[in-house]
Amino acid sequence: MRFWIECTRFDTGHSYFVNIALVGGMWRDGGRTILSFVGSDAREVEVKETPEQILSMHLGSAATA
């Protein structure tokens, strides 16, 4: 199962989609949420949503319970 999340870049405000199946880690750094990807082109991106908001949007209210 794959989940696509819509993210917004801090600097440009443009939306982009992230396949959460490829996210190896997610954490907070101050007011930022960092998604760390796995694979041969591994990289990190910042998103505006908190980890709880990301999980709730895609897994429903059961993710926050």
PyMOL commands that place a pseudoatom at each C-alpha (Angstrom):
pseudoatom trace, name=CA, resn=MET, resi=1, chain=A, elem=C, hetatm=0, pos=[0.000, 0.000, 0.000]
pseudoatom trace, name=CA, resn=ARG, resi=2, chain=A, elem=C, hetatm=0, pos=[1.280, 3.458, -0.875]
pseudoatom trace, name=CA, resn=PHE, resi=3, chain=A, elem=C, hetatm=0, pos=[0.227, 6.826, 0.451]
pseudoatom trace, name=CA, resn=TRP, resi=4, chain=A, elem=C, hetatm=0, pos=[0.783, 10.091, -1.366]
pseudoatom trace, name=CA, resn=ILE, resi=5, chain=A, elem=C, hetatm=0, pos=[0.921, 13.241, 0.724]
pseudoatom trace, name=CA, resn=GLU, resi=6, chain=A, elem=C, hetatm=0, pos=[0.702, 16.766, -0.605]
pseudoatom trace, name=CA, resn=CYS, resi=7, chain=A, elem=C, hetatm=0, pos=[3.433, 18.970, 0.805]
pseudoatom trace, name=CA, resn=THR, resi=8, chain=A, elem=C, hetatm=0, pos=[4.218, 22.669, 0.420]
pseudoatom trace, name=CA, resn=ARG, resi=9, chain=A, elem=C, hetatm=0, pos=[7.735, 24.028, 0.082]
pseudoatom trace, name=CA, resn=PHE, resi=10, chain=A, elem=C, hetatm=0, pos=[8.583, 26.729, 2.637]
pseudoatom trace, name=CA, resn=ASP, resi=11, chain=A, elem=C, hetatm=0, pos=[10.552, 28.897, 0.207]
pseudoatom trace, name=CA, resn=THR, resi=12, chain=A, elem=C, hetatm=0, pos=[8.211, 28.874, -2.831]
pseudoatom trace, name=CA, resn=GLY, resi=13, chain=A, elem=C, hetatm=0, pos=[4.818, 27.842, -1.478]
pseudoatom trace, name=CA, resn=HIS, resi=14, chain=A, elem=C, hetatm=0, pos=[4.495, 25.334, -4.347]
pseudoatom trace, name=CA, resn=SER, resi=15, chain=A, elem=C, hetatm=0, pos=[2.837, 22.004, -3.676]
pseudoatom trace, name=CA, resn=TYR, resi=16, chain=A, elem=C, hetatm=0, pos=[4.433, 18.663, -4.424]
pseudoatom trace, name=CA, resn=PHE, resi=17, chain=A, elem=C, hetatm=0, pos=[3.546, 15.071, -3.612]
pseudoatom trace, name=CA, resn=VAL, resi=18, chain=A, elem=C, hetatm=0, pos=[5.594, 12.625, -1.566]
pseudoatom trace, name=CA, resn=ASN, resi=19, chain=A, elem=C, hetatm=0, pos=[5.182, 8.856, -1.645]
pseudoatom trace, name=CA, resn=ILE, resi=20, chain=A, elem=C, hetatm=0, pos=[5.176, 8.025, 2.065]
pseudoatom trace, name=CA, resn=ALA, resi=21, chain=A, elem=C, hetatm=0, pos=[6.116, 4.431, 1.245]
pseudoatom trace, name=CA, resn=LEU, resi=22, chain=A, elem=C, hetatm=0, pos=[9.586, 5.770, 0.515]
pseudoatom trace, name=CA, resn=VAL, resi=23, chain=A, elem=C, hetatm=0, pos=[9.902, 7.816, 3.716]
pseudoatom trace, name=CA, resn=GLY, resi=24, chain=A, elem=C, hetatm=0, pos=[12.385, 6.198, 6.069]
pseudoatom trace, name=CA, resn=GLY, resi=25, chain=A, elem=C, hetatm=0, pos=[12.060, 8.729, 8.871]
pseudoatom trace, name=CA, resn=MET, resi=26, chain=A, elem=C, hetatm=0, pos=[10.025, 11.725, 9.962]
pseudoatom trace, name=CA, resn=TRP, resi=27, chain=A, elem=C, hetatm=0, pos=[10.876, 14.096, 12.821]
pseudoatom trace, name=CA, resn=ARG, resi=28, chain=A, elem=C, hetatm=0, pos=[10.499, 17.655, 14.082]
pseudoatom trace, name=CA, resn=ASP, resi=29, chain=A, elem=C, hetatm=0, pos=[13.313, 20.195, 14.152]
pseudoatom trace, name=CA, resn=GLY, resi=30, chain=A, elem=C, hetatm=0, pos=[11.939, 23.234, 15.918]
pseudoatom trace, name=CA, resn=GLY, resi=31, chain=A, elem=C, hetatm=0, pos=[8.945, 24.321, 13.822]
pseudoatom trace, name=CA, resn=ARG, resi=32, chain=A, elem=C, hetatm=0, pos=[9.906, 22.196, 10.835]
pseudoatom trace, name=CA, resn=THR, resi=33, chain=A, elem=C, hetatm=0, pos=[8.938, 18.647, 9.932]
pseudoatom trace, name=CA, resn=ILE, resi=34, chain=A, elem=C, hetatm=0, pos=[11.687, 16.737, 8.132]
pseudoatom trace, name=CA, resn=LEU, resi=35, chain=A, elem=C, hetatm=0, pos=[10.978, 13.719, 5.936]
pseudoatom trace, name=CA, resn=SER, resi=36, chain=A, elem=C, hetatm=0, pos=[13.982, 11.492, 5.250]
pseudoatom trace, name=CA, resn=PHE, resi=37, chain=A, elem=C, hetatm=0, pos=[13.783, 9.280, 2.196]
pseudoatom trace, name=CA, resn=VAL, resi=38, chain=A, elem=C, hetatm=0, pos=[15.379, 5.890, 1.598]
pseudoatom trace, name=CA, resn=GLY, resi=39, chain=A, elem=C, hetatm=0, pos=[16.830, 4.536, -1.617]
pseudoatom trace, name=CA, resn=SER, resi=40, chain=A, elem=C, hetatm=0, pos=[19.595, 5.334, -4.036]
pseudoatom trace, name=CA, resn=ASP, resi=41, chain=A, elem=C, hetatm=0, pos=[18.565, 9.002, -4.321]
pseudoatom trace, name=CA, resn=ALA, resi=42, chain=A, elem=C, hetatm=0, pos=[17.946, 9.472, -0.577]
pseudoatom trace, name=CA, resn=ARG, resi=43, chain=A, elem=C, hetatm=0, pos=[17.366, 13.054, 0.490]
pseudoatom trace, name=CA, resn=GLU, resi=44, chain=A, elem=C, hetatm=0, pos=[15.517, 15.105, 3.088]
pseudoatom trace, name=CA, resn=VAL, resi=45, chain=A, elem=C, hetatm=0, pos=[12.687, 17.597, 2.531]
pseudoatom trace, name=CA, resn=GLU, resi=46, chain=A, elem=C, hetatm=0, pos=[10.872, 19.980, 4.844]
pseudoatom trace, name=CA, resn=VAL, resi=47, chain=A, elem=C, hetatm=0, pos=[7.071, 20.079, 4.986]
pseudoatom trace, name=CA, resn=LYS, resi=48, chain=A, elem=C, hetatm=0, pos=[4.707, 22.421, 6.806]
pseudoatom trace, name=CA, resn=GLU, resi=49, chain=A, elem=C, hetatm=0, pos=[2.496, 19.708, 8.300]
pseudoatom trace, name=CA, resn=THR, resi=50, chain=A, elem=C, hetatm=0, pos=[3.367, 18.088, 11.615]
pseudoatom trace, name=CA, resn=PRO, resi=51, chain=A, elem=C, hetatm=0, pos=[3.930, 14.318, 11.676]
pseudoatom trace, name=CA, resn=GLU, resi=52, chain=A, elem=C, hetatm=0, pos=[0.579, 13.968, 13.476]
pseudoatom trace, name=CA, resn=GLN, resi=53, chain=A, elem=C, hetatm=0, pos=[-1.217, 15.948, 10.745]
pseudoatom trace, name=CA, resn=ILE, resi=54, chain=A, elem=C, hetatm=0, pos=[0.408, 13.871, 7.997]
pseudoatom trace, name=CA, resn=LEU, resi=55, chain=A, elem=C, hetatm=0, pos=[-0.624, 10.602, 9.614]
pseudoatom trace, name=CA, resn=SER, resi=56, chain=A, elem=C, hetatm=0, pos=[-4.118, 11.857, 10.433]
pseudoatom trace, name=CA, resn=MET, resi=57, chain=A, elem=C, hetatm=0, pos=[-4.732, 13.062, 6.862]
pseudoatom trace, name=CA, resn=HIS, resi=58, chain=A, elem=C, hetatm=0, pos=[-3.856, 9.681, 5.422]
pseudoatom trace, name=CA, resn=LEU, resi=59, chain=A, elem=C, hetatm=0, pos=[-4.776, 7.208, 8.135]
pseudoatom trace, name=CA, resn=GLY, resi=60, chain=A, elem=C, hetatm=0, pos=[-7.764, 9.021, 9.646]
pseudoatom trace, name=CA, resn=SER, resi=61, chain=A, elem=C, hetatm=0, pos=[-8.483, 9.803, 13.257]
pseudoatom trace, name=CA, resn=ALA, resi=62, chain=A, elem=C, hetatm=0, pos=[-7.221, 6.369, 14.372]
pseudoatom trace, name=CA, resn=ALA, resi=63, chain=A, elem=C, hetatm=0, pos=[-3.668, 7.642, 13.806]
pseudoatom trace, name=CA, resn=THR, resi=64, chain=A, elem=C, hetatm=0, pos=[-4.023, 10.204, 16.576]
pseudoatom trace, name=CA, resn=ALA, resi=65, chain=A, elem=C, hetatm=0, pos=[-5.741, 7.902, 19.082]
for i in range(1, 65): cmd.bond("trace and resi %d" % i, "trace and resi %d" % (i + 1))
show_as sticks, trace
zoom trace
